[in-house]
Amino acid sequence: MFIPWPPPDFSTLQVTKGRGQSMQALGARGSAPRGLEERSQKAWQRSLVNGTFSEIKDRMFSHLPSLQLLFIEGNKIETISRNAFRGLRDLTHLDLRGNKFECDCKAKWLYLWLKMTNSTVSDVLCSGPPEYQEKKLNDVTSFDYECTTTDFVVHQTLPYQSVSVDTFNSKNDVYVAIAQPSMENCMVLEWDHIEMNFRSYDNITGQSIVGCKAILIDDQVFVVVAQLFGGSHIYKYDESWTKFVKFQDIEVSRISKPNDIELFQIDDETFFVIADSSKAGLSTVYKWNSKGFYSYQSLHEWFRDTDAEFVDIDGKSHLILSSRSQVPIILQWNKSSKKFVPHGDIPNMEDVLAVKSFRMHNTLYLSLTRFIGDSRVMRWNSKQFVEIQALPSRGAMTLQPFSFKDNHYLALGSDYTFSQIYQWDKEKQLFKKFKEIYVQAPRSFTAVSTDRRDFFFASSFKGKTKIFEHIIVDLSL
């Protein structure tokens, strides 16, 4: 006589203090052990005492859909697979006493299941990790931090080269402006909420465009377009034409070889500065006067500035100018004269291409990009910037900090090797290598967030522009 094993009409299953290693046998179809054919259901129940079980695998009880009472106490079960109880639609009681579970990421599903199930379940005690030892699984505060990590995956590839990317929001929509010197364009893209990608919105043409910087003033949108030839210009969005039209020119005599555009506000007034990298160039600050932008202050001559960074240091406004010919200099805003005046420098930091500021946990940091030698990360200690980390960066053209919620990163772009993404380690208080990405001759990295999704654009001087998405990976799955 053939008897299905386990019998499909079991209502009670008890497994206690056995000597096996897993409960895989409980989920297998087959014949009952010899001599059990004529025994009662209660005898079958006793006959399952055959192991000190250490784990319960997926769908172990899938052949017992009517099971109501499940007793697995007194074993040495450490893990239960996430689909172990699938199909037990009538389960009312589950006894797990006497087992010691590892309350790690693999137990996250059980933690959530215990909070949602209508079954009566005994207390589940944790044997580890150490911080949860002898605690009830229900009392674990959260698995969110321990059981998740992040990653960057390619979301979209744009079939053109670029050197800079800027992002701005207007009327609940997200846009990016991409400088394309080889195509002589400033391409404006818009986030498509339906297709879930970035699509072409407008195209500002020019000559050797090296920078596109958006400025929002009240309900007006401007884009500063920096060019190597033909002068630089400012465009304004015209709603009647649904495109950007030329608004004003920037004096050619002041800006010869623009290399960076930095936007900032002081006392509710809007400024931007263009760093000029030509020998006779003048890095110049421009100010909005309700009718247009006019040159407000020339900073210094003959220094071939490659980058300008606005930073608030202890409540005071500063500009940090980087140059291949000297260490980065710091200018401070003088409230009386309403001008920037020399304030100091960052010593022993020659050949810095760019300085970027960022904050983590209310602490101010700087990242310094160096093409030759090591790039640096520095921290403000209320008196000066002190070095906390050196990053090997031969061939680096950009070291860009960016953050998504509580995840802080540095993207180091190199002309000679793969670009590196570093992630901040809270315990070690340092950036550690996180991921390599391939971008040919990267020139900038820009974080963009929209529709609860986070991206960063990687511009490429010699290849395709790539858009990476920042994703959360659940390690408990």
C-alpha positions as CSV (number, residue, x, y, z in Angstrom):
1,M,0.0,0.0,0.0
2,F,1.4,3.4,-1.0
3,I,1.0,6.3,1.4
4,P,1.9,9.9,0.5
5,W,4.6,11.3,2.8
6,P,3.9,13.5,4.6
7,P,0.2,12.9,4.5
8,P,-1.7,15.9,3.1
9,D,-4.3,16.0,5.9
10,F,-1.9,16.6,8.8
11,S,-3.3,19.1,11.2
12,T,-0.5,18.9,13.8
13,L,3.3,18.4,13.3
14,Q,5.7,18.1,16.1
15,V,9.5,17.9,15.8
16,T,11.5,17.9,19.0
17,K,15.1,17.2,20.0
18,G,16.2,15.0,17.2
19,R,19.6,14.4,15.6
20,G,19.5,15.4,12.0
21,Q,21.0,18.4,10.3
22,S,18.1,19.8,8.3
23,M,14.4,19.3,7.7
24,Q,14.8,18.6,4.0
25,A,13.2,15.1,4.5
26,L,10.0,16.7,5.6
27,G,9.5,18.3,2.3
28,A,10.2,15.3,0.1
29,R,7.5,13.2,-1.5
30,G,7.8,9.5,-1.1
31,S,6.6,6.5,0.9
32,A,6.2,6.3,4.6
33,P,8.8,4.3,6.5
34,R,8.3,0.6,6.6
35,G,5.8,-0.5,9.3
36,L,4.0,2.9,9.5
37,E,1.2,2.2,7.0
38,E,-1.3,1.1,9.6
39,R,-0.3,3.4,12.4
40,S,-2.3,6.4,13.4
41,Q,-1.7,10.0,12.5
42,K,-0.3,10.4,16.0
43,A,2.3,7.7,15.4
44,W,3.4,9.4,12.2
45,Q,3.8,12.5,14.2
46,R,6.2,10.8,16.6
47,S,8.1,9.2,13.9
48,L,9.4,12.5,12.6
49,V,11.7,12.9,15.6
50,N,14.8,12.3,13.5
51,G,17.2,15.3,13.7
52,T,18.6,18.2,15.7
53,F,17.7,20.5,12.9
54,S,19.9,23.5,12.1
55,E,17.8,25.0,9.3
56,I,14.4,24.9,7.6
57,K,14.6,25.2,3.9
58,D,12.1,26.7,1.4
59,R,8.7,25.0,1.1
60,M,9.4,22.3,3.6
61,F,5.7,22.1,4.5
62,S,4.2,22.8,1.1
63,H,2.6,19.4,1.1
64,L,0.7,20.1,4.3
65,P,-1.7,22.9,3.3
66,S,-4.1,22.1,6.1
67,L,-1.5,22.2,8.9
68,Q,-2.7,24.3,11.8
69,L,-0.3,23.5,14.6
70,L,3.5,23.4,14.0
71,F,5.9,22.6,16.9
72,I,9.6,22.8,16.2
73,E,10.8,23.5,19.7
74,G,14.0,22.2,21.3
75,N,16.1,21.9,18.2
76,K,19.1,23.9,17.1
77,I,17.6,25.8,14.3
78,E,19.7,28.9,13.3
79,T,18.0,29.9,10.0
80,I,14.6,29.6,8.4
81,S,14.4,30.2,4.7
82,R,12.0,33.0,3.6
83,N,9.6,30.6,1.8
84,A,9.6,27.9,4.5
85,F,6.0,28.5,5.6
86,R,4.6,29.3,2.1
87,G,1.4,27.5,1.5
88,L,0.4,27.0,5.1
89,R,-2.8,28.9,4.8
90,D,-4.4,27.3,7.9
91,L,-1.5,27.7,10.3
92,T,-2.7,29.1,13.6
93,H,0.2,28.2,16.1
94,L,3.9,28.0,15.6
95,D,6.2,27.0,18.4
96,L,9.9,27.9,17.9
97,R,11.0,27.8,21.6
98,G,14.4,26.3,22.4
99,N,16.1,27.4,19.2
100,K,18.8,30.0,18.8
101,F,18.5,32.0,15.7
102,E,21.1,34.1,13.9
103,C,19.3,37.5,13.8
104,D,21.2,38.7,10.7
105,C,20.0,39.8,7.3
106,K,18.7,36.3,6.5
107,A,16.2,36.7,9.4
108,K,14.9,40.0,8.2
109,W,12.0,38.4,6.4
110,L,11.1,36.4,9.6
111,Y,11.2,39.7,11.6
112,L,8.7,41.2,9.1
113,W,6.6,38.1,8.9
114,L,6.2,38.0,12.7
115,K,4.8,41.5,12.6
116,M,2.2,40.7,9.9
117,T,1.1,37.1,10.5
118,N,-2.2,36.2,12.2
119,S,-0.7,33.0,13.7
120,T,0.3,32.7,17.3
121,V,4.1,32.4,17.4
122,S,6.3,31.8,20.4
123,D,9.2,34.1,21.2
124,V,12.1,33.8,18.9
125,L,15.4,34.3,20.7
126,C,18.6,35.5,19.0
127,S,22.0,33.8,19.5
128,G,23.8,36.4,17.4
129,P,25.2,38.7,16.3
130,P,26.6,39.8,19.6
131,E,24.6,43.0,19.9
132,Y,21.3,41.0,19.6
133,Q,22.3,38.0,21.7
134,E,19.5,36.7,24.0
135,K,17.2,39.4,22.6
136,K,13.8,38.6,21.1
137,L,13.7,38.9,17.3
138,N,10.7,41.2,17.7
139,D,12.8,43.6,19.8
140,V,15.4,44.2,17.1
141,T,15.2,47.8,16.3
142,S,15.8,47.7,12.6
143,F,17.5,45.8,9.8
144,D,17.5,48.7,7.4
145,Y,21.1,49.7,7.8
146,E,22.7,46.3,8.3
147,C,20.8,44.6,5.5
148,T,21.1,47.1,2.7
149,T,23.9,48.3,0.6
150,T,24.1,50.5,-2.5
151,D,25.3,50.2,-6.0
152,F,25.6,52.2,-9.2
153,V,24.2,50.8,-12.5
154,V,24.2,52.3,-15.9
155,H,20.7,53.8,-16.5
156,Q,21.2,55.6,-19.8
157,T,24.0,56.3,-22.3
158,L,24.0,59.5,-24.2
159,P,25.7,59.2,-27.7
160,Y,27.9,62.3,-27.4
161,Q,30.9,63.7,-25.6
162,S,30.7,66.4,-22.9
163,V,32.8,68.3,-20.4
164,S,30.3,69.5,-17.8
165,V,26.8,68.9,-16.6
166,D,24.6,71.2,-14.5
167,T,21.1,70.4,-13.1
168,F,18.2,72.7,-12.2
169,N,14.5,72.4,-11.2
170,S,11.8,74.5,-12.8
171,K,8.0,74.2,-12.2
172,N,8.3,70.7,-10.7
173,D,10.4,69.4,-13.5
174,V,14.1,68.4,-13.5
175,Y,16.5,69.5,-16.2
176,V,20.2,69.1,-17.0
177,A,22.4,71.3,-19.1
178,I,25.3,69.5,-20.8
179,A,28.2,71.3,-22.4
180,Q,29.4,69.7,-25.7
181,P,32.4,71.5,-27.1
182,S,32.9,69.1,-30.1
183,M,29.3,69.5,-31.1
184,E,29.2,73.2,-30.2
185,N,26.1,72.7,-28.2
186,C,24.7,73.3,-24.8
187,M,22.1,70.5,-24.7
188,V,19.2,70.8,-22.2
189,L,17.6,67.6,-21.2
190,E,14.3,67.0,-19.3
191,W,13.3,64.1,-17.1
192,D,10.5,62.2,-18.7
193,H,8.1,61.1,-15.9
194,I,6.5,58.5,-18.2
195,E,9.4,56.9,-20.0
196,M,11.6,57.3,-16.9
197,N,14.6,58.6,-18.7
198,F,16.2,61.9,-19.8
199,R,15.1,63.3,-23.1
200,S,16.1,66.3,-25.3
201,Y,14.3,69.5,-24.4
202,D,16.3,72.4,-26.0
203,N,19.7,73.0,-27.7
204,I,21.7,76.2,-27.3
205,T,24.3,76.4,-30.1
206,G,27.7,78.2,-29.9
207,Q,31.4,77.8,-30.4
208,S,33.5,75.4,-28.3
209,I,31.1,75.5,-25.4
210,V,32.9,74.4,-22.2
211,G,30.3,75.3,-19.5
212,C,26.6,75.7,-19.1
213,K,25.4,77.0,-15.7
214,A,21.7,77.5,-14.9
215,I,20.6,80.4,-12.7
216,L,17.1,80.7,-11.3
217,I,15.9,84.1,-10.2
218,D,12.3,84.4,-9.1
219,D,10.4,82.7,-12.0
220,Q,13.1,83.3,-14.6
221,V,15.6,80.7,-15.8
222,F,19.0,81.7,-17.2
223,V,21.8,79.7,-18.6
224,V,25.4,81.1,-18.6
225,V,27.1,79.6,-21.7
226,A,30.9,79.8,-21.5
227,Q,32.8,79.5,-24.8
228,L,36.4,79.4,-25.8
229,F,35.8,81.4,-28.9
230,G,33.3,84.1,-29.9
231,G,32.7,85.3,-26.3
232,S,30.5,83.9,-23.6
233,H,26.7,84.6,-23.4
234,I,23.7,84.4,-21.1
235,Y,20.5,82.9,-22.4
236,K,17.0,83.2,-20.9
237,Y,14.1,80.8,-21.2
238,D,11.3,82.4,-23.2
239,E,7.9,80.7,-22.5
240,S,6.3,82.1,-25.6
241,W,9.0,80.4,-27.7
242,T,9.4,77.5,-25.3
243,K,13.1,77.7,-25.7
244,F,16.2,79.6,-24.5
245,V,17.0,82.8,-26.3
246,K,20.1,85.0,-26.0
247,F,19.7,87.5,-23.2
248,Q,23.1,89.3,-23.0
249,D,26.8,89.0,-23.8
250,I,29.7,88.7,-21.4
251,E,32.6,91.1,-22.1
252,V,35.2,89.4,-24.2
253,S,37.9,91.7,-22.8
254,R,37.5,90.2,-19.3
255,I,37.0,86.5,-20.0
256,S,39.4,84.9,-22.5
257,K,39.5,81.2,-21.6
258,P,36.7,80.3,-19.2
259,N,37.2,77.1,-17.3
260,D,34.6,77.0,-14.5
261,I,31.4,78.8,-13.5
262,E,30.3,79.0,-9.9
263,L,26.9,80.4,-8.7
264,F,26.4,81.7,-5.2
265,Q,24.3,84.1,-3.1
266,I,25.3,86.6,-0.5
267,D,22.7,88.6,1.5
268,D,19.9,87.5,-0.9
269,E,21.8,88.8,-3.9
270,T,22.8,86.6,-6.8
271,F,26.3,86.3,-8.2
272,F,28.3,84.0,-10.4
273,V,32.1,83.9,-11.0
274,I,33.9,82.7,-14.1
275,A,37.4,81.3,-13.5
276,D,39.6,82.3,-16.4
277,S,42.6,80.0,-17.2
278,S,44.4,82.2,-19.8
279,K,47.6,83.9,-18.9
280,A,46.2,87.4,-19.2
281,G,42.7,86.4,-18.1
282,L,40.7,87.9,-15.3
283,S,38.6,85.7,-13.1
284,T,35.5,87.8,-12.7
285,V,32.5,88.0,-10.4
286,Y,29.2,89.0,-12.0
287,K,26.1,90.3,-10.1
288,W,22.4,90.4,-10.9
289,N,20.9,93.9,-10.8
290,S,17.2,93.1,-11.7
291,K,17.8,93.9,-15.4
292,G,20.8,91.7,-16.2
293,F,24.3,90.6,-15.0
294,Y,27.1,93.0,-14.9
295,S,30.8,92.6,-14.0
296,Y,31.1,93.3,-10.3
297,Q,34.7,92.5,-9.3
298,S,37.9,91.2,-11.1
299,L,39.7,88.9,-8.7
300,H,43.3,88.8,-9.9
301,E,45.5,88.6,-13.0
302,W,48.1,86.2,-14.3
303,F,47.3,83.2,-12.3
304,R,45.5,81.0,-14.9
305,D,42.6,79.9,-12.6
306,T,41.1,76.5,-13.3
307,D,38.3,76.4,-10.7
308,A,36.3,78.6,-8.3
309,E,34.5,77.3,-5.3
310,F,32.1,79.3,-3.1
311,V,32.1,78.1,0.5
312,D,30.7,79.2,3.8
313,I,33.3,78.9,6.6
314,D,32.0,79.6,10.1
315,G,29.2,81.8,8.7
316,K,31.4,83.9,6.5
317,S,31.4,83.8,2.7
318,H,34.6,82.7,0.8
319,L,35.9,81.9,-2.6
320,I,38.6,79.4,-3.2
321,L,40.5,79.8,-6.5
322,S,42.5,76.9,-7.8
323,S,45.4,77.3,-10.3
324,R,48.2,75.2,-11.8
325,S,50.6,78.0,-11.0
326,Q,50.1,78.4,-7.3
327,V,48.5,76.8,-4.2
328,P,44.7,77.4,-3.8
329,I,44.0,80.9,-2.5
330,I,41.2,81.8,-0.2
331,L,39.3,85.1,-0.6
332,Q,36.9,86.4,2.1
333,W,33.8,88.6,1.6
334,N,34.3,91.9,3.2
335,K,30.9,93.2,4.5
336,S,32.0,96.8,4.5
337,S,33.4,97.1,1.0
338,K,31.2,94.3,-0.3
339,K,34.1,92.8,-2.1
340,F,36.3,89.7,-1.9
341,V,39.7,90.3,-0.3
342,P,42.7,88.0,0.1
343,H,42.4,85.9,3.3
344,G,44.9,83.1,3.0
345,D,45.7,80.0,1.1
346,I,45.9,76.2,1.4
347,P,49.7,75.6,1.9
348,N,51.7,72.8,0.4
349,M,49.0,72.0,-2.2
350,E,50.6,72.8,-5.5
351,D,49.1,71.8,-8.9
352,V,45.5,71.6,-7.7
353,L,43.1,71.6,-10.6
354,A,39.9,72.1,-8.5
355,V,38.6,72.4,-5.0
356,K,35.1,71.2,-4.1
357,S,33.4,71.7,-0.7
358,F,30.9,69.4,1.0
359,R,29.5,68.8,4.4
360,M,28.9,65.6,6.4
361,H,27.3,65.6,9.8
362,N,27.7,69.4,10.0
363,T,31.4,69.2,9.4
364,L,33.0,71.1,6.4
365,Y,35.3,69.2,4.1
366,L,37.3,69.9,0.9
367,S,38.3,67.6,-1.9
368,L,41.3,68.8,-3.9
369,T,41.9,67.3,-7.4
370,R,45.5,66.8,-8.6
371,F,46.5,65.5,-12.0
372,I,50.0,64.6,-10.7
373,G,50.5,63.1,-7.3
374,D,47.7,62.3,-4.8
375,S,44.4,64.1,-4.5
376,R,43.5,65.2,-1.0
377,V,40.5,65.3,1.4
378,M,40.7,68.0,4.0
379,R,38.6,68.9,7.0
380,W,38.0,72.3,8.7
381,N,39.0,72.2,12.4
382,S,37.7,75.7,13.2
383,K,41.1,77.3,12.5
384,Q,42.4,75.7,9.3
385,F,41.9,72.9,6.8
386,V,43.8,69.8,7.8
387,E,44.5,66.8,5.6
388,I,42.7,63.6,6.6
389,Q,43.2,61.4,3.5
390,A,45.3,61.1,0.3
391,L,43.9,59.3,-2.7
392,P,46.2,58.0,-5.5
393,S,45.0,60.0,-8.6
394,R,47.5,60.1,-11.4
395,G,45.8,61.5,-14.4
396,A,42.8,62.8,-12.4
397,M,40.8,65.7,-13.8
398,T,38.0,65.7,-11.2
399,L,37.3,64.6,-7.7
400,Q,33.7,65.3,-7.0
401,P,31.8,64.8,-3.7
402,F,28.1,64.0,-3.8
403,S,25.6,62.5,-1.4
404,F,22.3,60.6,-1.6
405,K,20.6,60.8,1.8
406,D,23.0,59.3,4.3
407,N,25.4,57.9,1.7
408,H,28.4,60.1,1.0
409,Y,30.7,59.5,-2.0
410,L,33.7,60.8,-3.9
411,A,34.0,60.2,-7.6
412,L,37.6,60.3,-8.9
413,G,37.8,60.5,-12.6
414,S,41.1,59.6,-14.3
415,D,42.3,59.8,-17.9
416,Y,44.6,56.8,-17.4
417,T,42.5,54.2,-15.7
418,F,39.1,53.3,-14.4
419,S,37.3,55.9,-12.4
420,Q,36.8,55.2,-8.7
421,I,33.8,55.8,-6.5
422,Y,34.7,56.0,-2.8
423,Q,32.2,55.8,0.0
424,W,32.5,57.4,3.4
425,D,33.1,54.9,6.2
426,K,31.5,56.2,9.4
427,E,33.6,54.0,11.7
428,K,37.0,54.7,10.2
429,Q,36.1,58.3,9.3
430,L,37.7,57.9,5.9
431,F,36.6,57.2,2.3
432,K,37.0,53.6,1.1
433,K,37.0,52.2,-2.4
434,F,33.5,51.3,-3.3
435,K,33.2,50.7,-7.1
436,E,35.0,51.1,-10.3
437,I,33.3,52.5,-13.4
438,Y,34.6,53.0,-16.9
439,V,34.2,56.5,-18.3
440,Q,36.6,57.6,-21.1
441,A,38.4,60.8,-20.1
442,P,35.8,61.9,-17.5
443,R,35.6,65.7,-16.9
444,S,32.8,66.0,-14.4
445,F,30.4,64.1,-12.2
446,T,27.0,65.6,-11.3
447,A,24.3,64.2,-8.9
448,V,20.7,64.5,-10.1
449,S,17.6,63.4,-8.1
450,T,14.0,63.0,-9.5
451,D,10.9,60.9,-8.9
452,R,12.5,59.4,-5.8
453,R,15.3,58.1,-7.9
454,D,18.9,59.2,-7.7
455,F,21.4,59.5,-10.6
456,F,24.8,60.9,-11.4
457,F,26.0,62.0,-14.8
458,A,29.5,61.2,-15.9
459,S,30.7,63.5,-18.7
460,S,33.3,62.2,-21.1
461,F,35.7,64.3,-23.2
462,K,36.4,61.4,-25.6
463,G,33.5,59.0,-25.3
464,K,29.8,58.7,-24.5
465,T,28.2,60.5,-21.6
466,K,26.9,58.0,-19.1
467,I,24.0,58.3,-16.5
468,F,24.3,56.0,-13.6
469,E,21.5,55.2,-11.2
470,H,22.1,54.9,-7.4
471,I,20.2,51.9,-6.2
472,I,19.5,50.3,-2.8
473,V,20.4,46.6,-2.6
474,D,18.5,44.4,-0.1
475,L,21.0,41.8,1.2
476,S,18.2,39.9,2.9
477,L,16.8,38.7,-0.4
